[in-house]
Amino acid sequence: QVQLVESGGGSVQAGGSLRLSCEASGYVESSACTAWFRQAPGKEREGVAAFDLAGYTIYADSVKGRFTISRDHTKAKHVFNLQMNSLKPEDTAMYYCAAVDPRRGCSVGVITPIDGYTYWGQGTQVTVSS
């Protein structure tokens, strides 16, 4: 059974930090392309940070220098994280982790388009107050 389970959301004041984690289990553990997306009320879901097919990290311009995506894979579990620093009120959104089916291709140099992701977590809310 494929599962992506996020944790770590919450409320923080502007300038603060949060760390989101996504634990992957099942077939998706071998996915090369994993990403974090976010969706604010009334807005489309947008890619925030991702690993591309070559293993490089890709960031949206709005979060460059503030957010860092990382992975922590062991025999026991596969986790990818999003460290968010210098948070701004405009970062307020529901954050989702996503993974591409390992049998499918994904992008190099850019965040794979949203319709390329097969598996999604349930989302975790991040609220930044001014």
QUINORTA-V305755 format. One record per backbone hydrogen bond with DSSP energy under -0.5 kcal/mol. CO is the residue of the C=O (numbers start at 1). NH is the residue of the N-H. E is the energy in kcal/mol with one decimal. If there is no record, write none. Layout:
CO:NH:E
CO:NH:E
This chain:
3:25:-2.3
4:6:-0.5
5:23:-2.4
7:21:-2.6
10:127:-2.6
12:129:-2.3
13:16:-2.2
15:86:-0.6
16:87:-2.4
18:84:-3.3
20:82:-2.6
21:7:-2.1
22:24:-0.6
22:80:-2.3
23:5:-1.9
24:78:-0.8
25:3:-2.1
25:28:-0.6
26:29:-2.0
27:30:-1.4
28:31:-2.0
32:34:-0.8
33:100:-2.2
34:51:-2.7
35:98:-2.3
36:48:-3.0
36:49:-1.5
37:96:-2.8
38:46:-2.9
39:94:-2.4
40:43:-2.2
46:38:-2.3
48:60:-2.6
49:36:-3.1
50:58:-2.7
52:55:-1.9
56:52:-2.7
58:50:-2.2
60:63:-1.8
60:64:-0.9
61:64:-0.5
63:66:-2.3
63:67:-2.2
66:85:-2.1
68:83:-3.0
70:81:-2.6
72:74:-0.5
72:79:-1.4
77:74:-3.1
77:79:-0.5
78:24:-3.2
79:72:-3.4
80:22:-1.7
81:70:-1.8
82:20:-2.7
82:84:-0.6
83:68:-2.3
83:85:-0.6
84:18:-2.2
87:15:-3.1
88:91:-2.3
89:92:-1.8
93:95:-0.5
93:126:-2.7
94:39:-2.3
95:124:-2.2
96:37:-3.1
97:121:-2.4
98:35:-2.4
99:118:-1.5
99:119:-2.5
101:104:-2.6
107:53:-2.7
113:116:-2.6
114:117:-1.5
119:99:-2.1
124:95:-3.0
125:10:-1.2
126:93:-2.0
127:12:-2.4
127:129:-0.5
129:14:-2.8
